[in-house]
């Protein structure tokens, strides 16, 4: 069971200009609400208000990029989405690498059957981000999504209840800081929320007007939602399809219009894995982590990936993922999600409490039930997924796609109670004095800035330069398959870097150093390259994720005696394929012992002592890939093909 959820709060004075602005605007709304208690219908200019709220949301999301993200994507998922969008902007679903594979592969990347690299995430969001990435302004998409979400939320509130509820819901959407993050960073949840709410709104319209047109809009959004976040799309889509079952024409149009999104998802999976139906994420964790099936959707003793989420597994589910662990994980999502809804947990409790009260009085049963079903579908969808996915700023991100439906529920409560302006003002004020702390934590973590900034990397000039980075974030941010500037690759050992530079034709080479303490700005240093022929020794952990795993599992492990202090292991025996070109019949394989006992490597017997390293010579075919079979507690340190 997970740790108990604490819904405590500790108000303080605002700690940033963003927080002060939110608090001041919240107080202004309270004063307005107190001085102008009523407002006639003729005074309400809904269209102007909605456009103004859309502009506010877009501006706030753009300001969030500057204030909290410090100019670019911050978490690893966001940087991977950006690399994927740049790949799509180049006209392909995967990208080729101009040099040895070890200098480019890494976290959240898979080697495809055609020897390209592909980002493992579903392609729907990256396809929408691609035009902005092609124009060099990827962070511009988020504010556009923010503005569209305000309009879509207003429309749904007006459809289900009235324009007053729609307008209040639009205002809550504009001031929701969790949505400001998800429409600032290059993450998929803002688009998912927009697709979900537009799909529901169109499905409601299809029951009464132009069933083919609105059915097509519903299908297009649902198909693209599945291509963006498959689990969200399937569960929320099931609820939406239930609204269309009695309308065959709308249902048929929906099915046809869903084809583009489904085809994109299938095509990306085929390019990445060789199968139209094989999940790219499942394929990645099968090659990069363990035990076998650790990333599966469901329950069992082997659920939970020991490398990617090792600390989480040890703390919350050391014995696997069962119903008790599922309750704990779901509770850890719902706790912060109450604050995500409108910056203030009491407002979220008001929304659901008022909905329950209205249902008990048999008032607006159908629309309230529909909204609760949409929210419930999102919660239930991720119960069989073991990792909570929470982080500062982004909140309980696996539930973020349902925020617009919750905003309509909260707006209904505030309007019926006659406290719409005060509720929106409280959401703003509470962000400034309390919930902004999580967003400041996001701002200051991991060096307090993006791990690669192109303006610094190009300071030395020249488009043929080679810039080496030491983080997965930095590679994702810097590498561009279209190659409009310096080539960004991964910093390896001295031998690996020499081999890479020679393979690329001896370009000027630099090392990009990022300071995780945040006390110093990134540095771009000349990388001295020796003219001598490099030894072709490749660290095995630099070939992770591996090409294929037939038995066991492997991932980078810390071994002090190994080269660079790491090796590739993790299971008591494995059968893997590594991507390394061998022009020799003989290769030397360095190994590291993870425990005491006996083992073997491709049939060669090894006497193992924990913490010791050694090497063995193996025969190998002259081909691109090397197959390694091990038994016992042994990891692979390096591979060195013998030169002819």
C-alpha positions in Angstrom: 0.0 0.0 0.0 1.3 3.5 -0.8 1.9 6.3 1.6 -1.2 8.1 2.9 -2.3 11.1 1.0 -2.0 14.4 2.9 -4.4 17.1 1.8 -2.8 19.7 4.0 -2.1 23.3 3.0 0.3 26.0 4.2 -0.5 29.4 2.8 2.4 31.8 2.4 3.0 35.1 0.6 3.5 34.5 -3.2 7.0 33.6 -4.1 7.2 34.7 -7.7 5.8 37.4 -10.1 3.5 34.7 -11.6 2.2 33.9 -8.1 1.7 37.6 -7.2 -0.2 38.2 -10.4 -2.5 35.3 -9.8 -3.2 36.3 -6.2 -3.9 39.9 -7.2 -6.3 38.8 -10.0 -8.0 36.5 -7.5 -8.5 39.3 -5.0 -9.8 41.6 -7.8 -12.4 39.0 -8.7 -13.5 38.8 -5.1 -13.9 42.6 -4.9 -15.9 42.5 -8.2 -18.1 39.7 -6.9 -18.8 41.7 -3.7 -19.5 45.0 -5.4 -21.6 43.6 -8.3 -23.7 40.8 -6.8 -26.1 40.5 -9.8 -25.8 40.8 -13.5 -28.7 40.9 -16.0 -28.7 38.7 -19.1 -28.3 41.8 -21.3 -25.0 42.6 -19.7 -23.4 39.3 -20.4 -21.4 39.3 -23.6 -20.5 35.6 -23.7 -18.5 35.6 -26.9 -16.3 38.5 -25.8 -15.8 36.9 -22.4 -14.8 33.6 -23.9 -12.4 35.1 -26.4 -10.9 37.1 -23.5 -10.5 34.0 -21.4 -8.9 32.2 -24.3 -6.4 35.0 -24.7 -5.7 34.8 -21.0 -5.1 31.0 -21.1 -2.8 31.3 -24.1 -0.8 34.1 -22.5 -0.5 32.3 -19.2 0.7 29.1 -20.9 3.3 31.1 -22.8 4.3 32.9 -19.6 4.6 29.5 -17.9 7.2 28.4 -20.5 9.3 31.4 -19.4 8.6 31.4 -15.7 8.7 27.7 -14.8 10.1 25.8 -17.7 12.9 28.4 -18.3 12.5 28.3 -22.0 12.1 24.7 -23.1 10.9 21.1 -22.3 12.1 19.9 -18.9 11.1 16.3 -18.1 12.4 13.3 -20.2 9.0 12.5 -21.7 8.6 16.1 -23.0 12.1 16.1 -24.6 11.3 12.7 -26.3 8.1 14.1 -27.7 10.0 17.0 -29.2 12.5 14.7 -30.8 9.6 12.6 -32.2 8.0 15.7 -33.6 11.2 16.8 -35.3 11.5 13.3 -36.8 7.9 13.5 -38.2 8.8 17.0 -39.5 11.6 15.4 -41.5 9.0 13.3 -43.3 9.6 10.0 -41.6 8.3 8.0 -38.6 11.9 7.1 -37.6 15.3 8.7 -38.1 18.6 7.4 -39.5 21.9 8.1 -37.7 25.0 9.3 -39.5 27.5 7.4 -37.3 27.9 4.4 -35.0 24.6 3.5 -33.2 26.1 3.7 -29.7 26.5 7.5 -30.1 22.8 8.0 -30.6 20.6 5.4 -29.0 19.4 5.7 -25.4 16.3 6.1 -23.2 12.9 5.9 -24.9 14.5 5.1 -28.2 14.2 1.8 -30.1 16.2 0.4 -33.0 13.8 -0.4 -35.8 13.9 -3.4 -38.2 15.4 -1.0 -40.8 18.3 0.0 -38.4 16.8 3.5 -37.7 15.8 4.9 -34.3 12.3 5.7 -33.3 10.8 7.4 -30.2 8.5 4.9 -28.4 5.6 7.1 -27.6 2.2 6.9 -29.5 2.5 9.3 -32.4 -0.7 11.4 -32.2 0.7 14.3 -30.2 4.0 14.4 -32.1 2.2 14.6 -35.4 0.3 17.7 -34.2 3.5 19.2 -32.8 5.5 18.5 -36.0 4.5 21.7 -37.9 5.5 23.9 -35.0 8.8 21.9 -34.7 9.4 22.4 -38.4 9.0 26.1 -38.0 11.4 26.1 -35.1 8.7 27.2 -32.5 7.6 24.0 -30.8 6.6 25.8 -27.6 4.0 27.8 -29.6 1.6 24.8 -29.9 0.7 24.7 -26.2 -0.8 28.2 -25.9 -3.0 27.4 -29.0 -4.2 24.3 -27.3 -4.9 26.3 -24.2 -7.1 28.8 -26.1 -8.9 26.0 -27.9 -9.6 24.2 -24.5 -11.3 27.3 -23.2 -13.7 27.4 -26.2 -14.4 23.7 -26.1 -15.1 23.8 -22.3 -17.5 26.7 -22.7 -19.3 24.9 -25.5 -19.7 21.7 -23.4 -21.0 23.5 -20.4 -23.5 25.4 -22.5 -24.6 22.2 -24.2 -25.2 20.3 -21.0 -26.5 23.1 -18.8 -26.5 26.8 -19.9 -24.2 29.6 -21.0 -23.5 30.7 -17.5 -22.1 27.3 -16.5 -20.2 27.3 -19.8 -18.6 30.7 -19.1 -17.7 29.7 -15.5 -16.2 26.5 -16.8 -14.2 28.4 -19.4 -12.9 30.7 -16.6 -11.8 27.7 -14.5 -10.1 26.2 -17.5 -8.2 29.5 -18.0 -6.9 29.7 -14.4 -6.2 26.0 -13.9 -2.4 25.9 -13.5 -2.1 22.2 -14.0 -3.5 22.8 -17.5 -1.2 25.7 -17.9 1.7 23.3 -17.5 0.2 20.7 -19.8 -0.3 23.4 -22.5 3.2 24.8 -22.0 5.6 21.8 -21.9 5.6 19.5 -24.9 3.4 16.8 -23.3 0.4 15.1 -24.8 -2.2 15.6 -22.1 -3.3 19.1 -23.2 -4.1 17.7 -26.7 -5.7 14.6 -25.2 -8.0 16.7 -23.0 -9.0 18.8 -26.0 -9.7 15.8 -28.2 -11.8 14.2 -25.5 -14.0 17.2 -24.8 -14.5 18.0 -28.5 -15.4 14.3 -29.2 -18.0 14.4 -26.4 -19.5 17.7 -27.5 -19.7 16.5 -31.1 -21.3 13.2 -30.1 -24.0 15.2 -28.1 -24.7 17.3 -31.1 -24.9 14.3 -33.5 -28.0 13.1 -31.6 -30.0 16.1 -32.7 -28.3 17.8 -35.7 -26.3 16.8 -38.7 -25.4 13.2 -37.5 -23.0 12.5 -40.3 -20.9 15.7 -39.8 -20.8 15.6 -36.1 -20.3 11.9 -36.1 -17.3 12.4 -38.3 -15.9 15.0 -35.9 -16.4 12.6 -33.0 -14.6 9.8 -34.9 -11.7 11.9 -36.0 -11.1 13.1 -32.4 -11.5 9.6 -30.9 -9.2 8.0 -33.5 -6.6 10.7 -32.9 -7.0 10.4 -29.1 -6.3 6.6 -29.3 -3.2 7.5 -31.4 -2.2 10.0 -28.7 -3.0 8.1 -25.5 -4.4 4.7 -26.3 -5.7 3.8 -22.9 -7.5 7.1 -22.4 -9.0 6.9 -25.9 -10.4 3.4 -25.4 -12.0 4.0 -22.1 -13.4 7.5 -22.7 -14.3 6.4 -26.3 -16.4 3.6 -24.9 -18.5 6.2 -22.9 -18.8 8.4 -26.0 -19.8 5.6 -28.3 -22.6 4.7 -25.9 -24.2 8.1 -26.8 -24.3 7.2 -30.5 -25.5 3.6 -30.5 -29.1 4.6 -31.5 -27.9 6.6 -34.5 -26.5 4.3 -37.2 -25.5 7.2 -39.5 -23.5 9.0 -36.9 -21.9 5.7 -35.8 -20.9 4.9 -39.4 -19.4 8.3 -39.9 -17.6 8.0 -36.6 -16.1 4.7 -37.6 -14.8 6.0 -40.9 -13.4 9.2 -39.5 -11.4 7.3 -36.9 -9.3 5.6 -39.5 -6.6 8.3 -39.9 -5.7 8.2 -36.2 -5.8 4.4 -36.0 -3.7 4.2 -39.2 -1.1 6.6 -37.8 -0.8 4.5 -34.6 -0.6 1.2 -36.5 1.9 2.6 -39.0 4.2 3.9 -36.3 4.1 0.6 -34.5 4.9 -1.2 -37.7 7.9 1.0 -38.5 9.2 0.7 -34.9 8.5 -2.9 -34.1 7.7 -4.6 -37.4 4.2 -5.4 -36.3 1.0 -3.3 -36.8 -0.4 -4.3 -33.5 2.7 -4.5 -31.3 2.9 -1.6 -28.8 6.1 0.4 -29.1 6.2 0.9 -25.3 5.8 -2.8 -24.5 8.6 -3.5 -27.1 10.8 -1.0 -25.5 10.5 -2.3 -21.9 10.9 -5.9 -23.2 14.4 -4.9 -24.5 15.3 -2.3 -21.9 14.0 -3.5 -18.5 12.7 -6.4 -16.6 11.4 -8.8 -15.4 9.7 -10.0 -18.6 6.3 -8.3 -18.9 7.1 -5.7 -16.3 5.3 -2.9 -18.2 2.2 -5.0 -18.8 -1.3 -3.5 -18.2 -2.6 -5.6 -15.3 -1.7 -7.3 -12.1 0.9 -9.9 -10.9 4.2 -10.4 -9.0 6.4 -9.4 -12.0 4.6 -6.2 -12.8 6.8 -3.1 -12.3 10.0 -2.4 -14.2 13.0 -2.6 -11.9 15.3 -0.2 -13.7 13.0 2.6 -14.9 11.0 2.7 -11.7 13.3 0.9 -9.2 12.9 3.2 -6.3 9.1 3.3 -6.7 8.9 -0.5 -6.9 11.0 -0.9 -3.7 9.0 1.7 -1.8 5.4 0.8 -2.8 5.2 -2.6 -4.4 8.2 -4.9 -3.6 6.0 -8.0 -4.0 4.4 -7.1 -7.3 1.2 -5.3 -8.2 -2.0 -6.5 -6.7 -5.3 -5.0 -5.6 -3.9 -3.4 -2.5 -1.1 -1.8 -4.4 -3.7 -0.7 -7.1 -5.7 1.1 -4.4 -2.6 2.8 -3.1 -1.5 3.9 -6.5 -4.9 5.2 -7.4 -5.1 7.1 -4.1 -1.7 8.7 -4.8 -3.1 10.0 -8.1 -6.4 11.2 -6.7 -4.7 13.1 -3.8 -2.8 15.7 -5.9 -5.5 15.6 -8.6 -7.8 17.3 -6.2 -5.5 20.3 -6.3 -4.9 19.9 -10.0 -8.6 20.5 -10.7 -8.6 24.2 -9.8 -5.4 24.8 -7.8 -7.4 24.3 -4.6 -8.5 20.9 -3.2 -11.7 22.2 -1.4 -13.0 23.4 -4.8 -12.6 19.9 -6.2 -14.5 18.5 -3.2 -17.2 21.1 -3.8 -17.6 19.9 -7.4 -18.1 16.3 -6.6 -20.1 16.9 -3.4 -22.5 19.2 -5.3 -22.8 16.7 -8.1 -23.8 14.0 -5.6 -26.4 16.4 -4.0 -27.9 17.2 -7.3 -28.2 13.5 -8.2 -29.9 12.8 -4.9 -32.6 15.4 -5.7 -33.0 13.9 -9.3 -31.9 17.2 -10.9 -29.9 17.2 -14.1 -29.3 13.5 -13.7 -28.4 12.7 -17.3 -25.7 15.4 -17.8 -24.1 15.1 -14.4 -24.0 11.3 -14.7 -22.4 11.7 -18.2 -19.6 13.9 -16.8 -19.0 11.6 -13.8 -18.8 8.7 -16.2 -16.1 10.5 -18.2 -14.1 11.3 -15.1 -14.6 7.8 -13.7 -13.5 6.2 -17.0 -10.3 8.1 -16.8 -9.6 7.0 -13.2 -10.6 3.3 -13.9 -8.5 3.2 -17.1 -5.3 3.5 -15.2 -6.1 1.4 -12.2 -4.3 -1.6 -13.8 -1.2 0.5 -14.5 1.3 0.3 -11.6 3.2 3.6 -11.8 1.4 6.7 -10.5 3.0 9.1 -12.9 2.9 12.1 -10.6 5.5 14.9 -10.7 5.6 18.6 -9.6 3.8 21.0 -11.9 2.2 18.2 -13.9 0.4 16.8 -10.9 -1.4 13.5 -11.4 -0.8 13.6 -15.1 -2.5 10.3 -15.9 -5.8 11.9 -14.8 -5.2 15.3 -16.4 -7.1 14.4 -19.6 -10.4 14.5 -17.6 -9.9 18.0 -16.2 -12.3 19.8 -18.6 -15.2 17.5 -17.5 -14.4 18.3 -13.9 -14.3 22.0 -14.7 -17.9 21.8 -16.0 -18.9 20.0 -12.8 -17.3 22.7 -10.6 -18.8 25.5 -12.7 -22.3 24.0 -12.2 -21.8 24.0 -8.4 -20.5 27.6 -8.4 -23.2 29.0 -10.7 -26.0 27.2 -8.8 -24.6 28.5 -5.5 -24.2 32.0 -6.9 -20.5 32.1 -6.3 -18.9 31.8 -9.7 -16.6 34.9 -9.5 -15.6 34.1 -5.9 -14.8 30.5 -6.9 -12.6 31.5 -9.8 -11.0 34.2 -7.6 -10.3 31.5 -4.9 -8.6 29.3 -7.5 -6.3 32.2 -8.5 -5.6 33.3 -4.9 -4.9 29.8 -3.7 -2.4 29.2 -6.5 -0.5 32.3 -5.5 -0.3 31.5 -1.7 -0.1 27.7 -1.7 -0.2 25.4 -4.7 2.4 27.4 -6.7 5.0 25.5 -4.6 4.9 22.5 -6.8 5.4 24.6 -9.9 8.4 26.3 -8.3 9.8 22.8 -7.5 9.5 21.9 -11.2 11.3 25.2 -12.1 14.2 24.5 -9.8 14.8 20.8 -10.2 17.6 19.2 -12.3 19.6 22.3 -12.8 16.7 24.7 -13.2 16.8 24.9 -17.0 16.6 22.7 -20.1 19.5 20.3 -20.4 20.4 21.6 -23.9 20.0 25.1 -25.2 20.8 25.5 -29.0 22.0 29.1 -28.7 24.8 28.0 -26.4 25.7 24.9 -28.5 26.1 27.0 -31.6 28.3 29.6 -29.9 31.4 28.3 -31.6 29.8 28.6 -35.0 29.7 26.2 -37.9 26.9 23.8 -39.0 29.3 20.8 -39.3 30.2 20.9 -35.7 29.8 17.8 -33.5 28.4 18.5 -30.0 28.5 15.7 -27.5 26.0 15.7 -24.6 25.9 13.5 -21.4 22.2 13.3 -20.7 19.2 11.7 -22.5 17.3 15.0 -22.1 20.1 16.9 -23.8 20.3 14.5 -26.7 16.5 14.7 -27.3 16.5 18.5 -27.1 19.6 18.9 -29.3 19.4 16.2 -32.0 17.4 17.1 -35.1 17.0 14.5 -37.8 16.7 17.4 -40.3 20.3 18.5 -39.3 19.8 22.3 -39.7 22.7 22.9 -37.3 25.4 21.1 -35.4 25.1 17.4 -35.0 24.3 16.4 -31.4 25.4 13.0 -30.3 26.1 11.3 -27.0 29.4 11.7 -25.1 31.1 8.3 -24.7 34.6 7.0 -23.7 37.7 8.5 -25.3 37.9 5.6 -27.7 34.2 5.8 -28.6 34.5 9.6 -29.3 37.6 9.1 -31.5 35.8 6.4 -33.5 32.7 8.6 -33.9 34.7 11.7 -35.0 36.6 9.7 -37.6 33.4 8.0 -38.9 31.9 11.5 -39.4 34.9 12.9 -41.3 36.8 14.7 -38.5 34.5 17.7 -37.9 35.2 20.2 -35.1 34.0 18.5 -31.9 32.8 20.1 -28.6 31.5 18.8 -25.3 28.3 20.4 -23.8 28.6 20.3 -20.0 25.4 20.8 -18.0 25.6 21.7 -14.3 22.9 19.8 -12.3 23.4 22.0 -9.3 22.1 25.0 -11.2 24.9 27.2 -9.9 26.7 27.5 -13.2 25.5 28.0 -16.8 26.2 25.2 -19.3 29.6 25.2 -20.9 30.7 24.4 -24.4 34.3 23.0 -24.4 36.6 22.0 -27.2 37.0 18.2 -27.4 40.6 17.2 -28.1 40.7 14.2 -30.5 43.8 12.2 -30.9 44.9 11.4 -34.4 45.8 7.8 -33.6 43.6 5.0 -34.8 41.0 4.4 -32.0 40.6 1.0 -30.4 37.1 -0.2 -31.3 36.0 -0.9 -27.7 32.3 -0.1 -27.1 30.9 0.0 -23.6 27.9 -2.4 -23.6 25.7 0.0 -21.6 26.0 2.4 -24.5 24.2 -0.2 -26.7 21.1 -0.1 -24.5 18.3 -0.7 -25.3 19.5 -3.8 -27.0 18.4 -5.0 -30.4 16.5 -8.1 -29.1 16.0 -10.1 -25.9 15.2 -13.8 -26.2 15.6 -14.7 -22.5 16.1 -12.9 -19.3 16.5 -9.2 -19.2 19.3 -6.6 -19.2 19.7 -2.9 -18.3 22.7 -0.7 -17.1 24.0 -1.7 -13.7 26.7 -0.1 -11.6 29.9 -2.1 -11.2 32.9 -0.2 -9.9 35.5 -2.2 -11.9 33.7 -1.9 -15.2 34.6 0.7 -17.8 32.9 4.0 -16.9 31.6 2.2 -13.8 28.7 0.5 -15.6 27.9 -2.7 -17.4 24.9 -4.3 -19.0 23.2 -6.9 -16.9 20.4 -7.4 -14.4 19.2 -10.9 -14.8 20.6 -14.3 -13.7 21.3 -15.2 -17.3 20.2 -13.7 -20.6 20.1 -14.2 -24.3 20.4 -10.9 -26.2 21.4 -9.3 -29.5 23.6 -6.2 -29.6 23.9 -3.7 -32.5 27.6 -3.5 -33.2 29.3 -4.0 -36.5 31.9 -6.8 -36.4 34.4 -7.2 -39.3 36.2 -10.0 -37.5 35.7 -13.6 -36.7 36.8 -12.9 -33.1 35.6 -10.4 -30.5 36.7 -9.7 -27.0 33.9 -9.4 -24.5 34.6 -7.8 -21.1 32.4 -9.0 -18.3 31.6 -8.0 -14.7 30.5 -10.4 -11.9 27.3 -9.4 -10.1 27.7 -12.2 -7.6 29.7 -15.2 -6.6 29.5 -18.5 -8.3 29.9 -20.1 -11.8 28.7 -18.7 -15.0 29.2 -18.8 -18.8 29.3 -16.4 -21.7 28.5 -18.0 -25.1 29.5 -21.3 -23.7 32.8 -20.1 -22.2 32.9 -21.0 -18.5 33.5 -18.2 -16.0 34.4 -18.3 -12.3 32.7 -15.3 -10.8 33.5 -13.2 -7.7 31.2 -10.3 -6.8 32.7 -7.0 -8.0 35.4 -8.5 -10.2 35.8 -7.9 -13.9 37.5 -9.9 -16.7 37.4 -10.6 -20.4 37.0 -13.6 -22.7 37.5 -14.1 -26.4 34.6 -15.4 -28.4 34.0 -16.3 -32.0 31.6 -14.1 -34.0 30.2 -13.9 -37.5 31.2 -11.0 -39.7 28.0 -9.1 -39.4 26.3 -6.1 -37.9 25.0 -7.7 -34.7 26.5 -9.7 -31.9 24.5 -12.4 -30.0 25.4 -13.0 -26.4 24.1 -15.8 -24.2 25.0 -15.8 -20.5 24.3 -17.9 -17.4 24.8 -16.9 -13.8 25.3 -13.4 -12.2 27.3 -11.8 -15.0 27.0 -8.5 -16.9 28.6 -7.4 -20.1 31.2 -4.6 -19.7 32.4 -4.0 -23.2 32.7 -5.5 -26.7 35.8 -5.1 -28.8 36.0 -6.6 -32.3 39.5 -7.6 -33.2 40.9 -5.5 -36.0 42.1 -7.2 -39.1 
